[in-house]
Amino acid sequence: MHVEPDAQEAVADRTRLLERMHGVLDRAELMPFSRDVLRHPAAVEIVHAAQRALRSGQLAPHQRRALADRLDRVPRPAFGPAAPQDHLLRSVARALRSIPPQEGMDGQPVTAEVAAWREPEREVLAEALDLLTRAWPESAAEVGQTVVEIALLAGDAIDGFTDFTVHGAVLINRRRLAASSAGLPGPVRLAEALVHEGAHTRCNAAAAAEPFLLADRPAASGVSGGSAEVLVATPLRADPRPLTGLFQQAVVLARSVLLYRRLVGLTSAVGAPAVGARYESLVNSAHQAVDTLSGHARMLTERGHQVLTECAIAVGSTA
C-alpha cells in the first residue's frame, strides 16, 4: 500500500483478502461460494462468524446450515448508498460499546443508529463523487474498488467509522452531508469523508496481507510482539489510541491533505475560503500524527516505515 491511491493495488489487496476468506469457508466446509458475493460486507461478517466457530473445532451440522443459509441470502455487492441492514446495525452496536457513554445537553444518552438515505442526501452523494472524480480521479477509482456500501448514521455519538467485521462498508454521519458552520459545502465534506473512511478500509485490507506494525506480524512461534499495548495521543481522538490507530490516522490525514490541496486548486470550488481553512487544519493535524508516529518508528515494519515516509513527504514533514 502507498499513500497515493491506486485502484489496481486495492484490487490486489482485496484478492488476497478474498483468498483468506475462501480458506476459512473451506475449513468450515461451506464451499463453494462466489468470490464476488464474498465482497459484500454481510458476507465478510459471516466469514468472521465461521472463523470464530472454528476456534472451538469443526462446525456442527446445525452451525454449518445456519451460516450457509445466511450466505445464500447475501446479495451481489454494488457500490453505493446502503439501506439499514442487520449486519450494519450490529456493527453500530459494537462501535457504541467501544466508546465511553455520553450525555447530550438534555441529559439523555447520546447514541447512533443506521439511517435510511433521503433523496436530497443521494444527490449530495452524487455531487461528492463527481467532485472527487474531477479533483482526484485516482482516489475516486480506489474508493470505487475498496468501498462497497456507504451507510448513513443518525445521532451524535459517532461521526463515522469502519469495521473490519463488515469490511467494505463505511458508515458516515448524515451531518457530514450538510454545510458546516464554517461554510464548508456538504459535497466537499462528504468527499473528505469518503477519502477518510476509504483510507481506513484500504489500510485494513493491506495490513491483513502485510502488517505495518511489528506487533501485528506473527513471530516464528505464532505469537505477536507487545508493542500493541502502547497508547499514544492522536490528532483525531481525545482518548489515547494504540499505535495501529495512530498509523491509520497518519495515512487518513495525509490523504485528506492531498485531497484538499487539489480542492484548493479548483477555481470552481464553492466555499473556497472554508476549503482553504480546512486544508490548513488538516496539515497541522497531519504533522502531529507524523511526528508522533516517527517517535515510535522502531515499532514499524519495513512497509510501515515506507508508508510513514510517504505520509511525511505528502504533508511536508520529516520522518
C-alpha positions as CSV (number, residue, x, y, z in Angstrom):
1,M,0.0,0.0,0.0
2,H,1.0,3.6,-0.7
3,V,-0.3,7.0,0.4
4,E,-1.1,7.8,-3.1
5,P,-4.3,5.9,-4.0
6,D,-4.0,3.1,-6.5
7,A,-7.1,1.1,-7.7
8,Q,-5.1,-1.8,-9.0
9,E,-3.2,-2.2,-5.7
10,A,-6.6,-2.1,-3.9
11,V,-7.9,-4.9,-6.1
12,A,-4.8,-6.9,-5.3
13,D,-5.3,-6.4,-1.6
14,R,-8.9,-7.4,-2.0
15,T,-8.0,-10.5,-3.9
16,R,-5.6,-11.6,-1.1
17,L,-8.3,-11.0,1.5
18,L,-10.9,-13.0,-0.6
19,E,-8.4,-15.9,-0.7
20,R,-8.2,-15.9,3.0
21,M,-12.0,-15.8,3.3
22,H,-12.2,-18.7,0.9
23,G,-9.7,-20.6,3.1
24,V,-12.0,-20.1,6.2
25,L,-15.1,-21.2,4.3
26,D,-13.2,-24.3,3.0
27,R,-12.2,-25.3,6.6
28,A,-15.8,-24.8,7.7
29,E,-17.0,-26.9,4.7
30,L,-19.0,-24.0,3.4
31,M,-17.7,-24.0,-0.1
32,P,-18.3,-23.2,-2.9
33,F,-19.5,-19.6,-2.9
34,S,-19.0,-16.9,-5.4
35,R,-15.9,-14.8,-4.8
36,D,-17.9,-11.8,-5.9
37,V,-20.6,-12.3,-3.3
38,L,-17.9,-12.5,-0.6
39,R,-17.0,-8.9,-1.3
40,H,-20.3,-7.9,0.3
41,P,-19.9,-6.7,3.9
42,A,-22.6,-9.0,5.1
43,A,-20.6,-12.0,3.7
44,V,-17.5,-10.7,5.5
45,E,-19.4,-10.8,8.8
46,I,-20.5,-14.4,8.1
47,V,-16.9,-15.4,7.4
48,H,-15.8,-13.8,10.7
49,A,-18.5,-15.8,12.4
50,A,-17.3,-19.1,10.8
51,Q,-13.7,-18.3,11.8
52,R,-14.8,-17.7,15.5
53,A,-16.7,-21.0,15.5
54,L,-13.7,-22.9,14.0
55,R,-11.6,-22.0,17.1
56,S,-13.7,-24.5,19.0
57,G,-13.2,-27.2,16.4
58,Q,-15.1,-28.3,13.3
59,L,-18.6,-26.8,12.8
60,A,-21.6,-28.9,13.9
61,P,-24.1,-29.6,11.1
62,H,-26.6,-27.0,12.5
63,Q,-23.9,-24.3,12.6
64,R,-22.9,-25.1,9.0
65,R,-26.6,-24.9,7.9
66,A,-27.2,-21.6,9.6
67,L,-24.1,-20.0,8.1
68,A,-24.8,-21.4,4.7
69,D,-28.4,-20.0,4.8
70,R,-27.0,-16.6,5.7
71,L,-24.6,-16.7,2.8
72,D,-27.3,-17.8,0.4
73,R,-29.2,-14.5,1.3
74,V,-26.3,-12.2,0.7
75,P,-26.8,-10.1,-2.5
76,R,-24.2,-9.4,-5.0
77,P,-22.2,-6.3,-4.0
78,A,-22.9,-3.0,-5.6
79,F,-21.1,0.3,-4.8
80,G,-23.4,2.9,-3.4
81,P,-25.7,4.0,-0.6
82,A,-26.9,1.2,1.7
83,A,-30.2,0.7,3.4
84,P,-30.2,-0.2,7.2
85,Q,-29.5,-3.9,7.4
86,D,-28.8,-6.3,10.2
87,H,-25.0,-6.5,9.6
88,L,-24.8,-2.7,9.8
89,L,-27.0,-2.5,12.9
90,R,-24.7,-5.0,14.6
91,S,-21.7,-3.0,13.6
92,V,-23.0,0.2,15.1
93,A,-23.9,-1.7,18.3
94,R,-20.3,-2.9,18.5
95,A,-19.0,0.7,17.9
96,L,-21.2,2.1,20.6
97,R,-19.9,-0.5,23.1
98,S,-16.3,0.6,22.3
99,I,-16.7,4.3,23.2
100,P,-17.5,5.9,26.6
101,P,-21.1,6.7,27.3
102,Q,-22.1,10.3,26.5
103,E,-24.9,12.6,27.5
104,G,-26.4,15.3,25.4
105,M,-27.4,18.8,26.5
106,D,-30.8,17.4,27.6
107,G,-29.1,14.9,29.9
108,Q,-30.2,11.9,27.7
109,P,-27.7,9.3,26.4
110,V,-26.1,10.2,23.1
111,T,-26.4,7.4,20.6
112,A,-26.2,6.5,16.9
113,E,-28.2,4.4,14.5
114,V,-28.2,3.4,10.9
115,A,-30.5,5.7,8.9
116,A,-32.2,5.4,5.5
117,W,-30.9,7.7,2.7
118,R,-33.2,10.6,1.7
119,E,-33.4,11.7,-1.9
120,P,-31.6,15.0,-1.2
121,E,-28.8,13.1,0.5
122,R,-28.4,10.8,-2.5
123,E,-28.0,14.0,-4.6
124,V,-25.2,15.2,-2.3
125,L,-23.5,11.8,-2.6
126,A,-23.7,12.1,-6.4
127,E,-22.2,15.6,-6.2
128,A,-19.4,14.4,-3.8
129,L,-18.5,11.5,-6.1
130,D,-18.4,13.9,-9.1
131,L,-16.3,16.4,-7.2
132,L,-13.8,13.6,-6.1
133,T,-13.6,12.3,-9.7
134,R,-12.8,15.7,-11.0
135,A,-10.4,16.7,-8.3
136,W,-8.6,13.4,-7.7
137,P,-9.7,10.7,-10.2
138,E,-7.2,8.2,-8.7
139,S,-8.8,8.4,-5.3
140,A,-12.3,8.1,-6.8
141,A,-11.2,5.0,-8.6
142,E,-9.7,3.4,-5.5
143,V,-12.8,4.2,-3.4
144,G,-14.9,2.5,-6.1
145,Q,-12.8,-0.7,-5.7
146,T,-12.4,-0.5,-1.9
147,V,-15.8,0.5,-0.6
148,V,-19.0,-1.4,-1.3
149,E,-21.6,0.1,1.0
150,I,-22.0,3.7,2.1
151,A,-24.2,3.7,5.2
152,L,-25.7,6.8,6.9
153,L,-25.6,7.3,10.7
154,A,-28.1,9.4,12.6
155,G,-27.4,10.7,16.2
156,D,-24.5,12.5,17.7
157,A,-22.4,9.6,19.2
158,I,-20.4,8.7,16.1
159,D,-19.1,10.9,13.3
160,G,-18.1,7.9,11.1
161,F,-16.2,4.7,11.2
162,T,-15.2,1.4,9.5
163,D,-15.4,-2.1,11.0
164,F,-13.2,-4.9,9.7
165,T,-16.0,-7.4,10.6
166,V,-18.1,-5.8,7.9
167,H,-15.2,-4.9,5.7
168,G,-16.2,-2.8,2.6
169,A,-18.9,-0.8,4.5
170,V,-18.2,2.7,5.6
171,L,-20.6,4.4,8.0
172,I,-20.8,8.2,7.8
173,N,-22.9,10.6,9.9
174,R,-25.5,12.4,7.9
175,R,-24.3,15.7,9.4
176,R,-21.3,15.4,7.1
177,L,-23.6,15.8,4.1
178,A,-24.6,19.3,5.2
179,A,-22.7,22.5,5.0
180,S,-20.5,23.2,8.1
181,S,-20.9,26.2,10.3
182,A,-17.6,27.4,8.8
183,G,-19.2,27.3,5.3
184,L,-17.6,24.1,4.0
185,P,-20.1,22.7,1.5
186,G,-21.8,19.4,2.0
187,P,-20.4,17.7,-1.1
188,V,-16.9,18.7,-0.1
189,R,-17.4,17.3,3.4
190,L,-18.7,14.1,2.1
191,A,-15.9,13.8,-0.4
192,E,-13.5,14.1,2.5
193,A,-15.4,11.5,4.5
194,L,-15.2,9.0,1.6
195,V,-11.4,9.6,1.3
196,H,-11.1,9.3,5.1
197,E,-13.2,6.1,5.6
198,G,-11.9,4.7,2.4
199,A,-8.3,5.1,3.6
200,H,-9.2,3.1,6.8
201,T,-10.8,0.4,4.7
202,R,-7.7,0.2,2.4
203,C,-5.4,0.1,5.4
204,N,-7.3,-2.8,6.9
205,A,-7.1,-4.8,3.8
206,A,-3.4,-4.0,3.2
207,A,-2.4,-4.8,6.8
208,A,-4.1,-8.2,6.6
209,A,-1.6,-9.2,4.0
210,E,1.4,-7.2,5.2
211,P,1.2,-5.6,8.6
212,F,2.5,-2.1,9.2
213,L,3.4,-2.8,12.9
214,L,5.8,-5.4,14.3
215,A,3.2,-6.2,16.9
216,D,0.7,-7.2,14.2
217,R,3.2,-9.6,12.5
218,P,3.2,-13.1,13.8
219,A,6.5,-14.2,15.3
220,A,8.1,-17.5,14.5
221,S,6.2,-19.0,17.4
222,G,3.0,-17.6,16.1
223,V,2.7,-15.1,18.9
224,S,2.8,-11.4,18.2
225,G,5.1,-8.9,19.9
226,G,4.0,-6.5,22.6
227,S,4.0,-3.0,21.0
228,A,0.2,-3.1,20.6
229,E,0.0,-2.2,24.2
230,V,1.5,1.3,23.6
231,L,-1.1,4.0,23.8
232,V,-0.4,7.5,22.3
233,A,-2.1,10.8,21.8
234,T,-3.5,11.3,18.4
235,P,-4.9,14.3,16.5
236,L,-8.4,12.9,15.8
237,R,-9.3,11.3,19.1
238,A,-9.4,12.7,22.6
239,D,-8.6,9.4,24.2
240,P,-5.2,7.7,23.8
241,R,-5.1,5.2,20.9
242,P,-2.9,2.2,20.1
243,L,-0.2,2.6,17.5
244,T,-2.4,1.0,14.9
245,G,-4.9,3.8,15.3
246,L,-2.2,6.4,15.1
247,F,-0.8,4.8,12.0
248,Q,-4.1,4.8,10.2
249,Q,-4.7,8.4,11.3
250,A,-1.4,9.4,9.7
251,V,-2.5,7.8,6.4
252,V,-6.0,9.3,6.6
253,L,-4.7,12.8,7.3
254,A,-2.0,12.6,4.6
255,R,-4.6,11.6,2.0
256,S,-7.0,14.3,3.3
257,V,-4.3,16.9,2.9
258,L,-3.7,15.6,-0.7
259,L,-7.4,15.9,-1.4
260,Y,-7.7,19.5,-0.1
261,R,-4.6,20.5,-1.9
262,R,-6.4,19.6,-5.1
263,L,-9.7,21.2,-4.0
264,V,-7.9,24.5,-3.2
265,G,-6.7,24.4,-6.8
266,L,-10.2,24.0,-8.3
267,T,-11.2,27.6,-9.3
268,S,-14.9,26.5,-9.4
269,A,-14.8,25.2,-5.8
270,V,-17.8,26.5,-3.8
271,G,-16.8,27.8,-0.3
272,A,-13.2,28.4,-1.3
273,P,-12.3,30.2,2.0
274,A,-13.6,27.4,4.1
275,V,-11.8,24.9,1.9
276,G,-8.5,26.7,2.4
277,A,-9.1,26.8,6.2
278,R,-9.9,23.1,6.3
279,Y,-6.7,22.4,4.4
280,E,-4.6,24.3,6.9
281,S,-6.2,22.5,9.8
282,L,-5.6,19.1,8.2
283,V,-2.0,20.0,7.5
284,N,-1.4,20.8,11.2
285,S,-3.1,17.5,12.3
286,A,-1.1,15.5,9.8
287,H,2.2,17.0,11.1
288,Q,1.2,16.0,14.6
289,A,0.4,12.4,13.5
290,V,3.6,12.0,11.5
291,D,5.8,13.5,14.3
292,T,4.2,11.3,17.0
293,L,4.5,8.1,14.8
294,S,8.1,8.9,14.0
295,G,8.9,8.8,17.7
296,H,7.7,5.1,17.6
297,A,9.3,4.2,14.3
298,R,11.2,1.3,15.8
299,M,7.8,-0.5,16.1
300,L,7.1,-0.3,12.4
301,T,7.7,-3.0,9.8
302,E,9.6,-2.2,6.7
303,R,6.3,-1.5,4.9
304,G,5.2,0.7,7.8
305,H,8.4,2.7,7.5
306,Q,7.8,3.2,3.8
307,V,4.2,4.4,4.3
308,L,5.3,6.8,7.1
309,T,7.9,8.3,4.9
310,E,5.3,8.8,2.2
311,C,3.0,10.5,4.7
312,A,5.8,12.8,5.7
313,I,6.5,13.7,2.1
314,A,2.8,14.3,1.4
315,V,2.4,16.8,4.3
316,G,5.9,18.4,4.0
317,S,7.1,16.9,7.3
318,T,10.1,14.7,8.2
319,A,10.1,11.1,9.4
